[in-house]
Amino acid sequence: MKQKTLQQKAKAFDIEEHIVDMDISYRGGTLKVNVSELFPNVDEPIMGAYQNYLGGGLAGYIVGAAMFHPDDLPDESHREAFHILRDRIKRYFYEANQGGGDEYMVANNSYKANQSLPASYPGL
């Protein structure tokens, strides 16, 4: 039997089973996922996503984040898996939050439209 590639494992990774913390509301929030199964040699193997509320019923775009930098991974295969998983985590956040924002935004916002919105960064 052929062994799965790291990219295939990232595509099949069960995000819900590995959630460490999830605090999501119409005003955005955070999602943290333990990814040590895919990246066992990383000191802090946490990836996630966050979304900030921009005001006026509008939530910003969903930002993918990690406690480690993909450039610190050992090779291109690991970096590709990182990017695949980061995008999947962002989509998971979007689906859990139905896009965020007020009722109009939830009803009229797609993932693609959400990703074209601005983001507000805490402390900036």
CNS distance restraints for C-alpha pairs under 8 A (distance, minus, plus):
assign (resid   4 and name CA) (resid   8 and name CA) 5.87 0.50 0.50
assign (resid   4 and name CA) (resid   9 and name CA) 6.40 0.50 0.50
assign (resid   5 and name CA) (resid   9 and name CA) 6.30 0.50 0.50
assign (resid   6 and name CA) (resid  10 and name CA) 6.17 0.50 0.50
assign (resid   6 and name CA) (resid  38 and name CA) 7.42 0.50 0.50
assign (resid   6 and name CA) (resid  77 and name CA) 6.75 0.50 0.50
assign (resid   6 and name CA) (resid  78 and name CA) 6.87 0.50 0.50
assign (resid   6 and name CA) (resid  81 and name CA) 6.06 0.50 0.50
assign (resid   7 and name CA) (resid  11 and name CA) 6.27 0.50 0.50
assign (resid   7 and name CA) (resid  77 and name CA) 7.15 0.50 0.50
assign (resid   7 and name CA) (resid  78 and name CA) 7.83 0.50 0.50
assign (resid   7 and name CA) (resid  80 and name CA) 6.67 0.50 0.50
assign (resid   7 and name CA) (resid  81 and name CA) 4.72 0.50 0.50
assign (resid   7 and name CA) (resid  84 and name CA) 7.21 0.50 0.50
assign (resid   8 and name CA) (resid  12 and name CA) 6.22 0.50 0.50
assign (resid   9 and name CA) (resid  13 and name CA) 5.76 0.50 0.50
assign (resid   9 and name CA) (resid  38 and name CA) 7.52 0.50 0.50
assign (resid   9 and name CA) (resid  81 and name CA) 7.96 0.50 0.50
assign (resid  10 and name CA) (resid  38 and name CA) 7.28 0.50 0.50
assign (resid  10 and name CA) (resid  81 and name CA) 5.52 0.50 0.50
assign (resid  10 and name CA) (resid  82 and name CA) 7.60 0.50 0.50
assign (resid  10 and name CA) (resid  84 and name CA) 6.35 0.50 0.50
assign (resid  10 and name CA) (resid  85 and name CA) 5.50 0.50 0.50
assign (resid  11 and name CA) (resid  84 and name CA) 6.75 0.50 0.50
assign (resid  11 and name CA) (resid  85 and name CA) 6.83 0.50 0.50
assign (resid  11 and name CA) (resid  88 and name CA) 7.76 0.50 0.50
assign (resid  13 and name CA) (resid  85 and name CA) 7.86 0.50 0.50
assign (resid  14 and name CA) (resid  18 and name CA) 6.75 0.50 0.50
assign (resid  15 and name CA) (resid  19 and name CA) 6.35 0.50 0.50
assign (resid  15 and name CA) (resid  33 and name CA) 6.82 0.50 0.50
assign (resid  15 and name CA) (resid  89 and name CA) 7.11 0.50 0.50
assign (resid  15 and name CA) (resid  92 and name CA) 7.89 0.50 0.50
assign (resid  18 and name CA) (resid  33 and name CA) 5.50 0.50 0.50
assign (resid  18 and name CA) (resid  34 and name CA) 5.40 0.50 0.50
assign (resid  18 and name CA) (resid  35 and name CA) 7.27 0.50 0.50
assign (resid  19 and name CA) (resid  31 and name CA) 7.46 0.50 0.50
assign (resid  19 and name CA) (resid  32 and name CA) 5.95 0.50 0.50
assign (resid  19 and name CA) (resid  33 and name CA) 4.42 0.50 0.50
assign (resid  19 and name CA) (resid  34 and name CA) 6.33 0.50 0.50
assign (resid  20 and name CA) (resid  31 and name CA) 7.87 0.50 0.50
assign (resid  20 and name CA) (resid  32 and name CA) 5.43 0.50 0.50
assign (resid  20 and name CA) (resid  33 and name CA) 5.30 0.50 0.50
assign (resid  20 and name CA) (resid  34 and name CA) 6.21 0.50 0.50
assign (resid  21 and name CA) (resid  30 and name CA) 7.73 0.50 0.50
assign (resid  21 and name CA) (resid  31 and name CA) 5.84 0.50 0.50
assign (resid  21 and name CA) (resid  32 and name CA) 5.12 0.50 0.50
assign (resid  21 and name CA) (resid  33 and name CA) 7.16 0.50 0.50
assign (resid  22 and name CA) (resid  29 and name CA) 7.82 0.50 0.50
assign (resid  22 and name CA) (resid  30 and name CA) 5.85 0.50 0.50
assign (resid  22 and name CA) (resid  31 and name CA) 4.47 0.50 0.50
assign (resid  22 and name CA) (resid  32 and name CA) 6.32 0.50 0.50
assign (resid  23 and name CA) (resid  29 and name CA) 5.39 0.50 0.50
assign (resid  23 and name CA) (resid  30 and name CA) 5.33 0.50 0.50
assign (resid  23 and name CA) (resid  31 and name CA) 6.46 0.50 0.50
assign (resid  24 and name CA) (resid  28 and name CA) 5.72 0.50 0.50
assign (resid  24 and name CA) (resid  29 and name CA) 4.38 0.50 0.50
assign (resid  24 and name CA) (resid  30 and name CA) 5.98 0.50 0.50
assign (resid  24 and name CA) (resid  31 and name CA) 7.39 0.50 0.50
assign (resid  24 and name CA) (resid  96 and name CA) 7.66 0.50 0.50
assign (resid  24 and name CA) (resid  97 and name CA) 6.42 0.50 0.50
assign (resid  25 and name CA) (resid  29 and name CA) 6.14 0.50 0.50
assign (resid  25 and name CA) (resid  97 and name CA) 6.47 0.50 0.50
assign (resid  25 and name CA) (resid 100 and name CA) 6.93 0.50 0.50
assign (resid  26 and name CA) (resid  59 and name CA) 7.49 0.50 0.50
assign (resid  26 and name CA) (resid  97 and name CA) 6.71 0.50 0.50
assign (resid  26 and name CA) (resid  99 and name CA) 7.99 0.50 0.50
assign (resid  26 and name CA) (resid 100 and name CA) 4.41 0.50 0.50
assign (resid  26 and name CA) (resid 101 and name CA) 4.80 0.50 0.50
assign (resid  26 and name CA) (resid 102 and name CA) 6.62 0.50 0.50
assign (resid  27 and name CA) (resid  51 and name CA) 7.77 0.50 0.50
assign (resid  27 and name CA) (resid  52 and name CA) 6.50 0.50 0.50
assign (resid  27 and name CA) (resid  53 and name CA) 4.77 0.50 0.50
assign (resid  27 and name CA) (resid  58 and name CA) 8.00 0.50 0.50
assign (resid  27 and name CA) (resid  59 and name CA) 6.13 0.50 0.50
assign (resid  27 and name CA) (resid 100 and name CA) 6.25 0.50 0.50
assign (resid  27 and name CA) (resid 101 and name CA) 5.83 0.50 0.50
assign (resid  28 and name CA) (resid  50 and name CA) 6.90 0.50 0.50
assign (resid  28 and name CA) (resid  51 and name CA) 4.48 0.50 0.50
assign (resid  28 and name CA) (resid  52 and name CA) 4.94 0.50 0.50
assign (resid  28 and name CA) (resid  53 and name CA) 5.67 0.50 0.50
assign (resid  28 and name CA) (resid  59 and name CA) 6.26 0.50 0.50
assign (resid  28 and name CA) (resid  60 and name CA) 7.84 0.50 0.50
assign (resid  28 and name CA) (resid  97 and name CA) 7.61 0.50 0.50
assign (resid  28 and name CA) (resid 100 and name CA) 5.95 0.50 0.50
assign (resid  28 and name CA) (resid 101 and name CA) 7.48 0.50 0.50
assign (resid  29 and name CA) (resid  50 and name CA) 5.54 0.50 0.50
assign (resid  29 and name CA) (resid  51 and name CA) 5.42 0.50 0.50
assign (resid  29 and name CA) (resid  52 and name CA) 6.53 0.50 0.50
assign (resid  30 and name CA) (resid  48 and name CA) 7.32 0.50 0.50
assign (resid  30 and name CA) (resid  49 and name CA) 5.84 0.50 0.50
assign (resid  30 and name CA) (resid  50 and name CA) 4.37 0.50 0.50
assign (resid  30 and name CA) (resid  51 and name CA) 6.71 0.50 0.50
assign (resid  31 and name CA) (resid  48 and name CA) 5.12 0.50 0.50
assign (resid  31 and name CA) (resid  49 and name CA) 5.27 0.50 0.50
assign (resid  31 and name CA) (resid  50 and name CA) 6.32 0.50 0.50
assign (resid  31 and name CA) (resid  93 and name CA) 6.93 0.50 0.50
assign (resid  32 and name CA) (resid  46 and name CA) 6.38 0.50 0.50
assign (resid  32 and name CA) (resid  47 and name CA) 5.82 0.50 0.50
assign (resid  32 and name CA) (resid  48 and name CA) 4.36 0.50 0.50
assign (resid  32 and name CA) (resid  49 and name CA) 6.87 0.50 0.50
assign (resid  33 and name CA) (resid  46 and name CA) 5.49 0.50 0.50
assign (resid  33 and name CA) (resid  47 and name CA) 5.28 0.50 0.50
assign (resid  33 and name CA) (resid  48 and name CA) 5.63 0.50 0.50
assign (resid  34 and name CA) (resid  45 and name CA) 5.88 0.50 0.50
assign (resid  34 and name CA) (resid  46 and name CA) 4.78 0.50 0.50
assign (resid  34 and name CA) (resid  47 and name CA) 6.60 0.50 0.50
assign (resid  35 and name CA) (resid  39 and name CA) 6.15 0.50 0.50
assign (resid  35 and name CA) (resid  40 and name CA) 7.88 0.50 0.50
assign (resid  35 and name CA) (resid  45 and name CA) 5.27 0.50 0.50
assign (resid  35 and name CA) (resid  46 and name CA) 5.77 0.50 0.50
assign (resid  35 and name CA) (resid  47 and name CA) 6.66 0.50 0.50
assign (resid  36 and name CA) (resid  40 and name CA) 4.61 0.50 0.50
assign (resid  36 and name CA) (resid  41 and name CA) 7.69 0.50 0.50
assign (resid  36 and name CA) (resid  42 and name CA) 7.28 0.50 0.50
assign (resid  36 and name CA) (resid  45 and name CA) 5.12 0.50 0.50
assign (resid  36 and name CA) (resid  46 and name CA) 7.58 0.50 0.50
assign (resid  39 and name CA) (resid  45 and name CA) 6.63 0.50 0.50
assign (resid  39 and name CA) (resid  78 and name CA) 7.85 0.50 0.50
assign (resid  40 and name CA) (resid  45 and name CA) 7.42 0.50 0.50
assign (resid  42 and name CA) (resid  68 and name CA) 7.36 0.50 0.50
assign (resid  42 and name CA) (resid  73 and name CA) 7.90 0.50 0.50
assign (resid  43 and name CA) (resid  68 and name CA) 7.86 0.50 0.50
assign (resid  44 and name CA) (resid  67 and name CA) 5.83 0.50 0.50
assign (resid  44 and name CA) (resid  68 and name CA) 6.60 0.50 0.50
assign (resid  45 and name CA) (resid  66 and name CA) 7.82 0.50 0.50
assign (resid  45 and name CA) (resid  67 and name CA) 6.65 0.50 0.50
assign (resid  45 and name CA) (resid  68 and name CA) 7.07 0.50 0.50
assign (resid  46 and name CA) (resid  66 and name CA) 5.79 0.50 0.50
assign (resid  46 and name CA) (resid  67 and name CA) 5.50 0.50 0.50
assign (resid  46 and name CA) (resid  68 and name CA) 7.61 0.50 0.50
assign (resid  47 and name CA) (resid  64 and name CA) 7.71 0.50 0.50
assign (resid  47 and name CA) (resid  65 and name CA) 5.76 0.50 0.50
assign (resid  47 and name CA) (resid  66 and name CA) 4.08 0.50 0.50
assign (resid  47 and name CA) (resid  67 and name CA) 6.32 0.50 0.50
assign (resid  47 and name CA) (resid  86 and name CA) 7.18 0.50 0.50
assign (resid  48 and name CA) (resid  64 and name CA) 5.92 0.50 0.50
assign (resid  48 and name CA) (resid  65 and name CA) 5.18 0.50 0.50
assign (resid  48 and name CA) (resid  66 and name CA) 6.00 0.50 0.50
assign (resid  48 and name CA) (resid  86 and name CA) 7.20 0.50 0.50
assign (resid  48 and name CA) (resid  89 and name CA) 6.29 0.50 0.50
assign (resid  48 and name CA) (resid  90 and name CA) 7.50 0.50 0.50
assign (resid  49 and name CA) (resid  62 and name CA) 6.49 0.50 0.50
assign (resid  49 and name CA) (resid  63 and name CA) 5.39 0.50 0.50
assign (resid  49 and name CA) (resid  64 and name CA) 4.41 0.50 0.50
assign (resid  49 and name CA) (resid  65 and name CA) 5.46 0.50 0.50
assign (resid  49 and name CA) (resid  86 and name CA) 7.97 0.50 0.50
assign (resid  49 and name CA) (resid  89 and name CA) 6.57 0.50 0.50
assign (resid  49 and name CA) (resid  90 and name CA) 5.68 0.50 0.50
assign (resid  49 and name CA) (resid  93 and name CA) 6.80 0.50 0.50
assign (resid  50 and name CA) (resid  62 and name CA) 5.72 0.50 0.50
assign (resid  50 and name CA) (resid  63 and name CA) 5.41 0.50 0.50
assign (resid  50 and name CA) (resid  64 and name CA) 6.76 0.50 0.50
assign (resid  50 and name CA) (resid  65 and name CA) 7.58 0.50 0.50
assign (resid  50 and name CA) (resid  93 and name CA) 7.89 0.50 0.50
assign (resid  51 and name CA) (resid  59 and name CA) 6.88 0.50 0.50
assign (resid  51 and name CA) (resid  60 and name CA) 5.97 0.50 0.50
assign (resid  51 and name CA) (resid  61 and name CA) 6.18 0.50 0.50
assign (resid  51 and name CA) (resid  62 and name CA) 4.82 0.50 0.50
assign (resid  51 and name CA) (resid  63 and name CA) 6.32 0.50 0.50
assign (resid  51 and name CA) (resid 119 and name CA) 7.53 0.50 0.50
assign (resid  52 and name CA) (resid  59 and name CA) 5.92 0.50 0.50
assign (resid  52 and name CA) (resid  60 and name CA) 5.56 0.50 0.50
assign (resid  52 and name CA) (resid  61 and name CA) 7.74 0.50 0.50
assign (resid  52 and name CA) (resid  62 and name CA) 7.97 0.50 0.50
assign (resid  52 and name CA) (resid 119 and name CA) 6.76 0.50 0.50
assign (resid  52 and name CA) (resid 120 and name CA) 6.08 0.50 0.50
assign (resid  52 and name CA) (resid 121 and name CA) 7.47 0.50 0.50
assign (resid  53 and name CA) (resid  57 and name CA) 7.90 0.50 0.50
assign (resid  53 and name CA) (resid  58 and name CA) 6.28 0.50 0.50
assign (resid  53 and name CA) (resid  59 and name CA) 4.28 0.50 0.50
assign (resid  53 and name CA) (resid  60 and name CA) 5.95 0.50 0.50
assign (resid  53 and name CA) (resid 101 and name CA) 7.24 0.50 0.50
assign (resid  53 and name CA) (resid 120 and name CA) 7.65 0.50 0.50
assign (resid  54 and name CA) (resid  58 and name CA) 5.50 0.50 0.50
assign (resid  54 and name CA) (resid  59 and name CA) 5.26 0.50 0.50
assign (resid  54 and name CA) (resid  60 and name CA) 5.89 0.50 0.50
assign (resid  54 and name CA) (resid 119 and name CA) 7.51 0.50 0.50
assign (resid  54 and name CA) (resid 120 and name CA) 6.73 0.50 0.50
assign (resid  55 and name CA) (resid  59 and name CA) 7.11 0.50 0.50
assign (resid  57 and name CA) (resid 101 and name CA) 4.94 0.50 0.50
assign (resid  57 and name CA) (resid 102 and name CA) 4.63 0.50 0.50
assign (resid  57 and name CA) (resid 105 and name CA) 7.37 0.50 0.50
assign (resid  58 and name CA) (resid 100 and name CA) 7.45 0.50 0.50
assign (resid  58 and name CA) (resid 101 and name CA) 4.66 0.50 0.50
assign (resid  58 and name CA) (resid 102 and name CA) 6.59 0.50 0.50
assign (resid  58 and name CA) (resid 105 and name CA) 6.88 0.50 0.50
assign (resid  59 and name CA) (resid  99 and name CA) 7.76 0.50 0.50
assign (resid  59 and name CA) (resid 100 and name CA) 5.59 0.50 0.50
assign (resid  59 and name CA) (resid 101 and name CA) 4.77 0.50 0.50
assign (resid  60 and name CA) (resid 114 and name CA) 7.14 0.50 0.50
assign (resid  60 and name CA) (resid 117 and name CA) 5.66 0.50 0.50
assign (resid  60 and name CA) (resid 118 and name CA) 5.43 0.50 0.50
assign (resid  60 and name CA) (resid 119 and name CA) 4.58 0.50 0.50
assign (resid  60 and name CA) (resid 120 and name CA) 6.77 0.50 0.50
assign (resid  61 and name CA) (resid 114 and name CA) 5.18 0.50 0.50
assign (resid  61 and name CA) (resid 115 and name CA) 4.90 0.50 0.50
assign (resid  61 and name CA) (resid 116 and name CA) 6.77 0.50 0.50
assign (resid  61 and name CA) (resid 117 and name CA) 5.17 0.50 0.50
assign (resid  61 and name CA) (resid 118 and name CA) 5.95 0.50 0.50
assign (resid  61 and name CA) (resid 119 and name CA) 5.42 0.50 0.50
assign (resid  62 and name CA) (resid  90 and name CA) 6.20 0.50 0.50
assign (resid  62 and name CA) (resid  93 and name CA) 7.68 0.50 0.50
assign (resid  62 and name CA) (resid  94 and name CA) 7.28 0.50 0.50
assign (resid  62 and name CA) (resid 114 and name CA) 7.31 0.50 0.50
assign (resid  62 and name CA) (resid 115 and name CA) 6.53 0.50 0.50
assign (resid  62 and name CA) (resid 119 and name CA) 7.68 0.50 0.50
assign (resid  63 and name CA) (resid  90 and name CA) 6.90 0.50 0.50
assign (resid  63 and name CA) (resid 119 and name CA) 7.91 0.50 0.50
assign (resid  64 and name CA) (resid  86 and name CA) 5.74 0.50 0.50
assign (resid  64 and name CA) (resid  87 and name CA) 7.12 0.50 0.50
assign (resid  64 and name CA) (resid  89 and name CA) 7.31 0.50 0.50
assign (resid  64 and name CA) (resid  90 and name CA) 5.91 0.50 0.50
assign (resid  65 and name CA) (resid  86 and name CA) 7.34 0.50 0.50
assign (resid  68 and name CA) (resid  72 and name CA) 7.37 0.50 0.50
assign (resid  69 and name CA) (resid  73 and name CA) 7.45 0.50 0.50
assign (resid  70 and name CA) (resid  78 and name CA) 7.95 0.50 0.50
assign (resid  70 and name CA) (resid  79 and name CA) 5.56 0.50 0.50
assign (resid  70 and name CA) (resid  82 and name CA) 6.65 0.50 0.50
assign (resid  71 and name CA) (resid  79 and name CA) 7.12 0.50 0.50
assign (resid  73 and name CA) (resid  78 and name CA) 6.09 0.50 0.50
assign (resid  73 and name CA) (resid  79 and name CA) 6.34 0.50 0.50
assign (resid  74 and name CA) (resid  78 and name CA) 6.66 0.50 0.50
assign (resid  75 and name CA) (resid  79 and name CA) 6.50 0.50 0.50
assign (resid  76 and name CA) (resid  80 and name CA) 6.05 0.50 0.50
assign (resid  77 and name CA) (resid  81 and name CA) 6.30 0.50 0.50
assign (resid  78 and name CA) (resid  82 and name CA) 6.14 0.50 0.50
assign (resid  79 and name CA) (resid  83 and name CA) 6.37 0.50 0.50
assign (resid  80 and name CA) (resid  84 and name CA) 6.23 0.50 0.50
assign (resid  81 and name CA) (resid  85 and name CA) 6.08 0.50 0.50
assign (resid  82 and name CA) (resid  86 and name CA) 6.00 0.50 0.50
assign (resid  83 and name CA) (resid  87 and name CA) 6.21 0.50 0.50
assign (resid  84 and name CA) (resid  88 and name CA) 6.33 0.50 0.50
assign (resid  85 and name CA) (resid  89 and name CA) 6.07 0.50 0.50
assign (resid  86 and name CA) (resid  90 and name CA) 6.29 0.50 0.50
assign (resid  87 and name CA) (resid  91 and name CA) 6.29 0.50 0.50
assign (resid  88 and name CA) (resid  92 and name CA) 6.09 0.50 0.50
assign (resid  89 and name CA) (resid  93 and name CA) 6.19 0.50 0.50
assign (resid  90 and name CA) (resid  94 and name CA) 6.23 0.50 0.50
assign (resid  91 and name CA) (resid  95 and name CA) 6.15 0.50 0.50
assign (resid  91 and name CA) (resid 111 and name CA) 7.34 0.50 0.50
assign (resid  92 and name CA) (resid  96 and name CA) 6.10 0.50 0.50
assign (resid  93 and name CA) (resid  97 and name CA) 6.06 0.50 0.50
assign (resid  94 and name CA) (resid  98 and name CA) 5.57 0.50 0.50
assign (resid  94 and name CA) (resid  99 and name CA) 4.98 0.50 0.50
assign (resid  94 and name CA) (resid 100 and name CA) 7.50 0.50 0.50
assign (resid  94 and name CA) (resid 111 and name CA) 6.80 0.50 0.50
assign (resid  95 and name CA) (resid  99 and name CA) 6.75 0.50 0.50
assign (resid  98 and name CA) (resid 106 and name CA) 5.76 0.50 0.50
assign (resid  99 and name CA) (resid 105 and name CA) 7.31 0.50 0.50
assign (resid  99 and name CA) (resid 106 and name CA) 5.55 0.50 0.50
assign (resid  99 and name CA) (resid 109 and name CA) 6.49 0.50 0.50
assign (resid  99 and name CA) (resid 110 and name CA) 7.17 0.50 0.50
assign (resid  99 and name CA) (resid 111 and name CA) 6.97 0.50 0.50
assign (resid  99 and name CA) (resid 114 and name CA) 6.80 0.50 0.50
assign (resid 100 and name CA) (resid 105 and name CA) 7.11 0.50 0.50
assign (resid 100 and name CA) (resid 106 and name CA) 6.08 0.50 0.50
assign (resid 101 and name CA) (resid 105 and name CA) 5.67 0.50 0.50
assign (resid 101 and name CA) (resid 106 and name CA) 6.42 0.50 0.50
assign (resid 102 and name CA) (resid 106 and name CA) 6.31 0.50 0.50
assign (resid 103 and name CA) (resid 107 and name CA) 6.14 0.50 0.50
assign (resid 104 and name CA) (resid 108 and name CA) 6.01 0.50 0.50
assign (resid 105 and name CA) (resid 109 and name CA) 5.41 0.50 0.50
assign (resid 109 and name CA) (resid 113 and name CA) 5.95 0.50 0.50
assign (resid 109 and name CA) (resid 114 and name CA) 6.37 0.50 0.50
assign (resid 110 and name CA) (resid 114 and name CA) 6.06 0.50 0.50
assign (resid 111 and name CA) (resid 115 and name CA) 6.21 0.50 0.50
assign (resid 112 and name CA) (resid 116 and name CA) 6.66 0.50 0.50
assign (resid 113 and name CA) (resid 117 and name CA) 6.86 0.50 0.50
assign (resid 120 and name CA) (resid 124 and name CA) 7.92 0.50 0.50
